[in-house]
């Protein structure tokens, strides 16, 4: 029997502060109607004092471990996907390791923006299958509120903070991750980026985006990579029980589903509740759908995302 990475547990965490569109409209030139019509977003969560990417990731990890029935010392690998680490270095994954009380395990960050969780999942899957660890924590966590230009209504309304985590266990059988596919095309840097960094400006910088161009590329790239990963797993769209996409924009999700001929009821959508949480959005949406009973053991689930770079990717698994 093949050795596969099985999802043993899921968990998520959100900041304490929930911000509605109406609340945002008190300080930004926008409205609930404008935001909902263009994005589907109604609320988002914003990190406050004492809340960081690492603290949110830690809370999500604890819930995933509890769901899996495991203890921190069972984990031999931590891969954190984030574009908003607590520090330039060391990695926030090592902070989470220390918070969990794990004295020694493999721990590092992966940076592929909104596709970060798919990259982290693929890396962890490869490491588990080649025997580097038996159990892993794969986490997506972000505090994008701290890199937003709150005077730019075209971008600041789109994003929120949060974290999601999976526990993966290397097991023999047919259940688990069946295939992953990843891509990147650095020619599109100027369409979605942050205008700062340690080696250039010496500052953190703010998020900048050309929304229409990103939308167009997202629909094409996501449809292509979904078809690619299903083909790699020997499956077709009709075999899919659920698609858990990156929660960027309800219109992108609808357009991608139509392009693939997938019914809307198979798409897990949480963008209305959480907005775009970048690398956290896929595991956050997955946790929501598992905990509310939509996704059940044995279901075929496809995960997909696209982000700055451009990067994009997908994974198909039997939950």
Secondary structure as UniProt FT lines:
FT   STRAND          3..13
FT   STRAND          17..20
FT   HELIX           21..24
FT   TURN            25..27
FT   HELIX           32..39
FT   STRAND          43..46
FT   TURN            49..50
FT   HELIX           53..68
FT   HELIX           72..74
FT   STRAND          77..81
FT   HELIX           92..100
FT   STRAND          106..110
FT   HELIX           113..115
FT   HELIX           116..129
FT   TURN            130..131
FT   STRAND          135..143
FT   HELIX           144..147
FT   TURN            150..151
FT   HELIX           153..156
FT   TURN            157..158
FT   STRAND          161..172
FT   STRAND          176..184
FT   HELIX           186..191
FT   STRAND          192..194
FT   TURN            198..201
FT   STRAND          207..209
FT   HELIX           211..232
FT   TURN            233..234
FT   HELIX           237..239
FT   STRAND          242..245
FT   HELIX           250..260
FT   HELIX           264..266
FT   STRAND          267..268
FT   HELIX           271..274
FT   HELIX           278..280
FT   HELIX           281..291
FT   TURN            292..293
FT   TURN            297..298
FT   STRAND          300..307
FT   TURN            308..310
FT   STRAND          311..318
//
